[in-house]
């Protein structure tokens, strides 16, 4: 019975999946702070610009993990998504992970009706059913697979509705839907596996909280919406 209920919830969310960009027309910024073991270590900020029927979403992110005052892990980068109406037409990103450079260059190929991807972990074609694995859009909770915004790799995913929850972040209350997002193939190595808890604000359709475990307890939580 629980499995049937999950499928119904997923179907209801998928039904309006093409309308995701329009849900954010009134936003200029969505800013998240990144915590590890309850300590703020960085940020993940999205800004929106619009011209005619085109929307551009810019993403800047940076966090630093230190041990005894020494930096042991650092990530810094940016990304740019472009949409024509509700359709993704391009995405590009550059990320420095410690001293390693990662990248994605994605473009919509109108002749094949697929995405052409050149990335640090994957190069090839991808179905238009994929979405970019960023934290600003609820379409992430409707897709059957996602494209890594850092490396271009493609991961199939399962989304399970956990329940409705009232949560408080930085003194502000949210009525949310709580979801679990996992890799379809949970035999993948842990560092390649999707395993996130995600809270979606029902009023704004904004993801206000994400948690996961990987070398500590991580949390992305909403700091500011404009």
RAWOWO-V772975 format. One line per field, one symbol per residue. phi: phi as a letter, one per 40 degrees, with the letter a starting at -180 (. if undefined). A space follows every 10 residues. Layout:
phi: ???
//
This chain:
phi: .ccccccccc ccccdbcccc cccbcccbab bbbbbbfgbc biaabbbbbb afbbbbbcbb aaabbbbfgb cbaabaaaaa bbbbgbbcba aaabbbbfbc cbaabbaccc ccfbccbbbc babicacccc bccbccbccd cbccabbccb bgcbbcbbbb ccicacbbbf gbcbcbbcbb bbccbcccdd cbccabbbbb cccbgbcbab babafhcbab bcbabb
//
